[in-house]
Amino acid sequence: MMPAMPKPAVRVGLIGYAFMGRAHSNAYRQVNKYFDDLPYEIEMHTICGRTPDKVQHAAAQLGWQHAETDWRRVIENPAIDVIDVSTPGDSHAEITIAAAQAGKTVWCEKPIGNTLAEAEAMAAAVANGGRMSAVFHNYRFAPAIAHAKKMIEAGKIGQIFHYRATYLQDWIADPAFPWVWRLDKDLAGSGSLGDIGSHVIDLGRHLVGEFTSLSGKLKTFVPERPDGSGGKKQVTVDDAAIAIAEMEGGTLATIEATRFAPGRRNYNRIEINGSKGSLVFNMERMNELEYYNAGDPEGLQGFRTINVTESAHEWAAPYWPSGHIIGYEHTFINLVAHAIRCMKSGQRMRPDMEDGLRNQRVLDAWERSNESGQWVKI
């Protein structure tokens, strides 16, 4: 038997090595091991960070061939095909635009920019570069979300009346929690709004449709935080965000994002109510999808729990036997697998930079509504 021909490589340069850098690195290491039908092999070429000893450690720990401290040199390297932008938000625009102008494929963390103007410039640069892009809204790639989308498209819940989304965390609920970069608007762009609110905005757009208008409020509960040296540092982002919105087709939406919900670690829950039934997803129970069928006979009505671990469920089949659940990290593996397939087929990768821009328009409208106290069209 002739040995299998090696697959062509897609060489990745990752800018950033913290939380998202680790999640992305794991996806790059694992994707070809689980998705053996992919047309390309991922090659983890270079990881980049500002601190030499830390980035060298990250390269060794996470499996990268090379380490670099200047992201410009990563972009200039002709061996690298994909630039993964996983830095704090204040550098997304500069890196993305430079990468696109250099002819690289760009994969970017969310939200893509710190402002709408940045997002518009990034999307334009990527479009002008002519390469596909990807945005790491990984929750689209949970099997339950993929199954919910299929059910909605098949008309299982009918006309959609409500989209309810709550993304609740508690990691800064303690006023003694120290100041970190995510509490600085110049670095992060916004607080709970962009950090976690952007995810449920993206899920709403993915499952239901575009947002058309909203009325939003932002709130900062703790205006100062310990700076680690006995002083205090200003918090310049929101701690919580809440909005009511309208969507295409007349759907009403309520969206809440907070990092001040004690006991809620990563409670990303959505509920969609329609004329024929309802769907419920909670990321803390990500292998389950709740479904209510209004057509069930009297006496048998009620929510049923679908265990989305069968081979028939998209994004579940490559892993374990039925009932052997997958986790958070697999959503990133699935997203990367989809991106690789799109690079070969020419199919539009979703979510891409255009999706990132549309999400950013909702974030911008939310901030403008908070400032004006008025409904804002999107």
Helices and strands as residue ranges (DSSP letters): E 9-15, H 19-34, E 41-48, H 52-62, E 66-68, H 71-76, E 82-85, G 89-91, H 92-101, E 105-108, H 116-129, E 133-135, G 138-141, H 143-153, E 160-168, G 181-183, H 185-188, H 192-192, I 193-197, H 198-207, E 211-219, E 224-226, E 232-234, E 240-247, G 248-250, E 252-258, E 267-274, E 277-282, G 283-285, E 288-293, E 304-307, H 328-345, H 353-372, E 376-377
